[in-house]
């Protein structure tokens, strides 16, 4: 009599990165959910993936990407962006509200973004940030109820693109918005740079015949980040608003945030791979592809951030993938300020952290997995469905070959535009397979699959009120 098939998929013999250790075990999957993690699973399965010699990690949750739809799909788009993310081991992304037309600051705009996502399709699961801008305080509660994962606000200008573009908030709108967001038990993600400082320092260069990389770096000093961080932490303390500080570029800011956290402020902090891989000297050599805000800083800041990661003071890593058409990175040779500010790099996040963080610096893989997956899942209401390899969780799994050296070439990029600040970089490791809810969405030898079955995720209820069936 034929043996009954009880598993859909079995991942066999890999070095599995669990929350507290790395161990060789098998992973059994049924109905898109992990149902067994144990040595030498003998349960019959429809399909078996041989993971011997590979590391098996929870799929990355990239909580900070800009895919620019609706309206600016020619910059990236859900299909191309999610393909690149899948190739990089990401199984869930959270799209920012600003680089769309319209930005996601009303219910109508949210519906337009959802329609773009559904019509274009995503290879992996996704959630959406809403926006806090000066004139949408009355829209915040409706957006929260409709399912945005949280809100994003800028304390400095995100760049002018005409009427209807995303605007920075003044202190009054920020404070009042935080009170509303706290009432809805959502998280506010904040770009913390002082607009007053930036305007004052940028003005020094307005009459220059040539505005250079160094002028740009001088116009956005560390003081601008620290001033804004201190201010918004005070507002979070006064409003009880859950706060998340995005793309923090300095260990000095991390220390300020850590002290606030120790004193009871409900705050988390992220940094990005580009702050961990480059210095301001590299920015001069690389040019426009490395322009971002806050800017990449000195070697001291770079090493300080790695130190804060080792100390457990940085909650998570996100790409801040912010692509644009190539012509917007050319700008004028005489005006670096006119170049679009944003780094394209989401496809490389996991490999960068595995290569530099684990293979070079010896950081524990459970720590890196927590920063890349579990921490954003917990903070943003996707836990215990997402974020770790454990029974009852979605089978969001990535396989990494730790000994697969290659040099990243433009033709290997799956972005709409084949440009990245990491092109030409040598890697020692490589993502070989990505699985989203038990679906293989990327394999190194086959590329991304045809299925665009990614689902829209909303924040889930508090952990104590929900259970998942694994039957």
C-alpha positions in Angstrom: 0.0 0.0 0.0 1.4 3.4 -1.0 2.6 5.5 2.0 0.3 8.5 2.8 1.8 11.9 1.9 1.7 14.1 4.9 4.0 17.0 4.0 4.0 19.3 1.0 7.7 20.1 1.3 10.7 18.9 3.3 13.9 21.0 3.6 16.5 18.5 4.4 19.8 18.7 6.2 20.6 22.4 6.2 22.3 24.4 9.0 19.1 26.0 10.3 19.3 29.4 12.0 16.9 29.3 14.9 16.4 32.2 17.4 19.0 30.9 19.8 21.3 28.7 17.8 22.4 27.2 14.5 21.8 23.5 14.1 21.4 20.8 11.4 17.7 19.9 11.4 15.0 19.3 8.8 11.9 21.6 8.2 8.6 20.1 7.4 6.0 22.2 5.6 2.3 21.7 5.0 -0.2 24.3 3.7 2.4 27.0 3.5 3.1 26.7 7.3 6.1 25.1 9.2 4.7 22.0 11.0 7.9 20.3 12.1 11.5 21.2 12.9 13.5 18.3 14.0 16.4 16.0 13.1 16.0 13.5 10.3 12.2 13.9 9.6 10.9 10.7 8.0 7.4 11.9 7.3 6.5 11.4 3.6 6.6 14.5 1.5 5.6 15.5 -2.0 8.9 17.3 -2.5 12.2 17.4 -0.8 14.9 20.1 -1.1 18.4 19.1 -0.2 19.9 21.9 1.9 23.1 20.1 2.9 26.0 22.5 3.1 23.6 25.5 3.0 22.4 27.9 5.7 18.6 28.1 6.2 17.3 31.3 7.5 13.9 33.0 8.0 13.0 35.1 5.0 14.0 38.7 5.3 11.4 41.3 6.2 12.5 44.5 4.5 10.5 47.2 6.4 11.7 50.1 4.3 11.4 50.1 0.5 10.1 52.6 -2.0 8.5 50.8 -5.0 6.9 54.1 -6.2 3.5 52.9 -7.3 1.0 54.2 -8.2 2.1 56.8 -10.7 5.9 56.3 -10.7 6.1 52.6 -11.7 8.7 53.5 -14.3 11.0 54.1 -11.3 10.6 50.6 -10.0 7.1 49.0 -9.5 5.7 46.1 -7.5 6.5 43.4 -9.9 10.2 44.3 -10.6 10.9 45.4 -7.0 9.4 42.2 -5.5 11.4 40.1 -7.9 14.6 41.7 -6.8 13.6 41.3 -3.2 12.8 37.6 -3.7 16.2 37.1 -5.3 17.8 38.7 -2.2 16.0 36.4 0.2 13.2 38.8 1.2 9.8 37.3 1.7 7.9 40.3 3.0 8.5 44.0 2.2 6.8 47.1 3.6 6.3 49.9 1.1 6.8 53.5 2.0 4.0 56.1 1.3 5.9 59.0 -0.3 7.1 58.2 -3.8 3.7 57.5 -5.4 1.2 59.7 -7.2 -0.7 60.2 -5.0 1.3 59.6 -1.8 -0.5 57.2 0.6 -2.0 59.9 2.9 -5.7 59.3 2.4 -8.0 56.3 2.0 -8.4 57.0 -1.7 -4.7 57.0 -2.2 -4.3 53.8 -0.2 -6.9 52.1 -2.4 -5.0 53.3 -5.5 -1.8 51.8 -4.2 -3.6 48.5 -3.4 -5.1 48.4 -6.8 -1.6 48.9 -8.3 -0.2 46.1 -6.2 -3.0 43.8 -7.1 -3.0 44.5 -10.8 0.8 44.4 -11.2 1.3 41.6 -8.7 4.0 40.9 -6.2 6.2 37.8 -5.9 6.3 38.0 -2.1 4.0 39.3 0.7 3.8 43.0 1.5 2.4 45.5 3.8 2.0 49.3 3.4 3.0 52.3 5.4 0.6 55.3 5.6 1.9 58.8 5.7 1.7 61.7 8.3 1.8 65.0 6.5 0.8 68.5 7.6 -2.8 68.4 6.3 -3.9 64.8 6.9 -4.5 64.5 10.6 -8.2 63.8 10.0 -7.2 60.9 7.7 -5.0 59.0 10.2 -7.6 57.0 12.0 -9.3 55.8 8.8 -5.9 54.8 7.3 -5.1 52.9 10.5 -8.5 51.1 10.4 -8.0 50.3 6.7 -4.9 48.3 7.4 -1.7 50.3 7.0 1.1 48.8 9.1 2.1 52.1 10.6 2.8 55.7 9.5 5.8 57.6 8.1 6.7 61.2 8.7 9.6 63.5 7.6 11.2 66.1 9.8 13.1 67.4 6.8 12.0 68.0 3.2 11.8 64.7 1.2 12.3 66.7 -2.0 10.0 68.8 -4.0 8.2 67.1 -7.0 5.3 69.5 -7.5 1.8 69.8 -6.1 0.5 66.8 -4.2 3.9 65.5 -3.2 4.8 64.2 0.2 5.6 67.1 2.7 7.6 67.2 5.9 5.7 68.0 9.1 6.3 70.9 11.4 6.5 70.3 15.2 2.8 71.0 15.8 1.6 68.5 13.1 4.1 65.9 14.3 3.1 66.2 17.9 -0.7 66.2 17.2 -0.3 63.3 14.7 1.6 61.3 17.3 -1.2 61.6 19.7 -3.7 60.2 17.1 -1.3 57.4 16.1 -0.8 56.4 19.7 -4.5 56.2 20.1 -4.7 53.7 17.3 -1.7 51.7 18.7 0.3 52.1 15.5 4.0 52.8 15.0 5.3 56.1 13.6 8.4 55.8 11.5 10.3 59.1 11.4 13.0 60.5 9.1 14.9 62.5 11.7 16.9 65.4 10.3 16.5 69.0 11.3 15.2 71.0 8.3 16.3 74.2 10.0 19.9 73.2 10.2 19.9 71.8 6.6 18.4 75.0 5.2 20.9 77.2 7.0 23.9 75.2 6.0 22.7 74.5 2.4 22.3 78.3 1.9 26.1 78.7 2.2 26.5 76.9 -1.1 23.6 78.4 -3.1 25.8 80.9 -4.9 28.6 78.6 -5.7 29.3 77.9 -9.4 29.9 74.2 -8.4 28.2 72.4 -5.5 30.1 69.2 -4.8 29.7 66.0 -2.9 31.6 67.5 0.1 29.3 70.5 0.1 26.3 68.2 0.2 27.8 66.2 3.1 28.6 69.5 5.0 25.0 70.6 4.5 23.6 67.6 6.4 25.9 67.2 9.4 25.6 64.8 12.3 24.2 67.6 14.3 21.1 67.7 12.1 20.4 64.1 12.9 21.0 64.4 16.6 18.9 67.5 17.0 15.9 65.9 15.3 16.3 62.6 17.1 16.2 64.3 20.5 13.2 66.3 19.6 11.0 63.4 18.3 12.0 61.3 21.3 10.7 64.0 23.6 7.4 64.0 21.6 7.2 60.2 21.9 7.7 60.4 25.6 4.9 63.0 25.9 2.4 61.3 23.6 3.2 57.6 24.3 3.4 57.1 20.6 5.3 54.0 19.5 8.2 55.5 17.6 10.6 54.0 15.0 13.7 55.9 13.9 14.5 55.0 10.3 17.9 54.8 8.6 20.0 56.1 11.5 23.4 56.9 10.2 25.5 57.4 13.4 26.3 55.5 16.6 25.9 58.8 18.5 22.2 58.8 17.5 21.9 55.2 18.4 23.2 55.9 21.9 20.7 58.7 22.4 17.9 56.4 21.3 19.2 53.6 23.5 19.2 55.9 26.6 15.6 56.9 25.9 14.6 53.3 25.5 16.2 52.4 28.9 14.1 55.2 30.4 10.9 53.8 29.1 10.3 55.4 25.7 8.6 53.1 23.3 11.2 53.3 20.5 13.0 51.2 18.0 15.8 52.0 15.6 17.0 50.8 12.2 20.1 51.3 10.2 20.9 50.4 6.5 23.6 48.4 4.8 25.0 51.4 3.0 25.9 53.0 6.3 27.7 49.8 7.3 29.5 49.3 4.0 30.7 52.8 3.0 32.3 55.9 4.3 32.1 59.5 3.1 35.4 58.9 1.2 33.7 56.1 -0.7 30.8 58.5 -1.6 33.3 60.8 -3.4 34.6 57.9 -5.4 31.2 56.3 -6.2 29.4 59.6 -7.0 25.7 60.0 -7.5 24.7 56.4 -6.9 25.8 56.8 -3.2 23.8 60.0 -2.6 21.2 59.6 0.2 19.9 61.3 3.3 21.0 61.2 5.9 24.3 61.0 4.1 26.9 58.3 4.5 29.4 59.4 7.2 33.0 58.8 8.3 34.8 55.6 9.0 34.4 56.3 12.7 30.6 56.3 12.4 30.6 53.2 10.2 32.6 51.2 12.8 30.6 52.6 15.6 27.4 51.3 14.0 28.9 47.8 13.7 29.8 48.1 17.4 26.2 49.0 18.3 24.9 46.0 16.4 27.2 43.7 18.3 25.9 45.3 21.6 22.3 44.7 20.6 21.4 48.4 20.5 20.1 48.5 16.9 16.8 46.8 16.4 16.8 46.0 12.7 18.4 46.4 9.3 16.4 47.7 6.3 17.5 48.6 2.8 15.8 51.9 2.3 15.6 50.8 -1.4 14.9 54.1 -3.2 15.5 53.6 -7.0 15.0 56.1 -9.8 15.6 56.2 -13.6 19.3 56.5 -14.5 19.0 60.1 -15.8 18.0 61.2 -12.3 21.4 60.0 -11.0 23.3 61.9 -13.6 22.2 65.4 -12.7 24.7 68.1 -13.5 28.4 67.8 -13.0 28.4 71.1 -11.3 25.5 70.5 -8.9 25.5 67.4 -6.7 22.6 68.8 -4.8 20.4 68.4 -8.0 21.0 64.6 -8.1 18.2 62.4 -6.9 19.0 61.2 -3.4 18.3 57.5 -2.8 20.2 54.2 -2.9 19.1 51.2 -4.9 20.2 48.0 -3.1 17.4 45.8 -1.7 18.5 42.7 -3.6 21.8 42.7 -1.8 20.8 43.3 1.9 21.0 39.7 3.1 24.2 38.8 1.2 25.9 42.0 2.5 25.0 41.2 6.1 25.9 37.5 5.8 29.2 38.3 4.1 30.4 41.3 6.1 28.5 40.7 9.4 28.9 36.9 9.8 31.8 35.8 7.6 34.0 38.8 8.2 33.0 40.2 11.6 31.8 37.0 13.2 28.4 38.3 14.4 26.1 35.4 15.4 23.6 34.4 12.7 20.7 34.3 15.2 21.4 38.0 15.9 21.5 38.9 12.3 18.3 36.9 11.6 16.6 38.7 14.4 17.5 42.1 13.0 16.6 41.1 9.4 13.4 39.3 10.2 12.0 38.8 13.7 12.4 42.4 15.0 10.4 44.1 12.3 7.8 41.3 12.5 7.3 41.8 16.2 7.3 45.6 16.1 4.8 45.9 13.2 2.2 43.3 14.1 3.3 40.4 11.8 4.4 38.1 14.7 3.9 35.2 15.3 3.0 34.6 11.6 6.3 36.0 10.3 9.9 36.5 11.3 11.4 33.3 12.5 11.7 29.6 11.7 9.4 27.9 14.2 6.4 25.6 14.1 3.2 27.5 13.3 4.9 30.2 11.3 4.7 30.9 7.6 7.2 28.8 5.6 9.1 32.0 4.6 12.6 30.5 4.1 15.8 31.4 2.4 18.8 29.1 1.6 22.3 30.6 1.5 25.4 29.1 0.1 28.3 30.4 2.3 30.9 29.4 -0.2 29.7 30.7 -3.6 32.0 33.6 -4.5 30.8 36.0 -7.3 31.0 39.6 -8.4 27.7 41.4 -8.7 27.1 42.5 -12.3 24.4 44.8 -13.6 22.8 42.0 -15.6 22.2 40.0 -12.4 20.0 42.8 -10.9 16.3 42.4 -11.2 15.4 46.0 -10.6 13.6 47.9 -13.3 16.9 49.9 -13.8 20.1 47.8 -13.6 21.9 50.2 -11.3 23.0 49.6 -7.7 25.6 51.1 -5.4 26.8 47.5 -4.8 27.5 46.6 -8.5 31.1 45.4 -8.8 31.3 44.2 -5.2 32.7 40.7 -4.5 30.6 38.4 -2.4 31.6 35.1 -0.9 28.0 33.9 -0.3 24.9 33.7 -2.4 21.1 33.3 -2.0 20.2 30.1 -3.8 16.5 29.7 -3.0 13.7 31.8 -1.5 10.4 30.4 -0.4 7.3 32.5 0.6 4.6 30.5 2.4 6.0 27.3 1.0 6.1 28.6 -2.6 9.5 28.7 -4.2 9.6 32.2 -5.5 13.3 32.3 -6.5 15.9 29.7 -7.3 19.4 30.7 -8.4 19.4 28.3 -11.4 15.9 29.3 -12.6 15.4 32.9 -11.5 12.0 34.2 -10.1 8.9 32.2 -10.7 6.0 33.2 -12.8 3.6 33.2 -9.8 2.7 36.7 -8.4 1.0 35.3 -5.4 2.2 37.7 -2.7 -0.5 38.8 -0.2 -1.3 42.1 1.4 -0.6 41.9 5.1 -2.3 44.0 7.8 -1.2 44.3 11.4 -2.5 41.4 13.4 -4.0 41.6 16.9 -1.8 41.5 20.0 0.0 38.1 20.3 -2.0 37.0 23.3 -5.3 37.1 21.3 -4.3 35.0 18.3 -3.4 31.5 17.5 -2.4 29.7 14.3 -3.6 26.3 13.3 -0.9 23.9 11.9 -3.4 21.1 11.1 
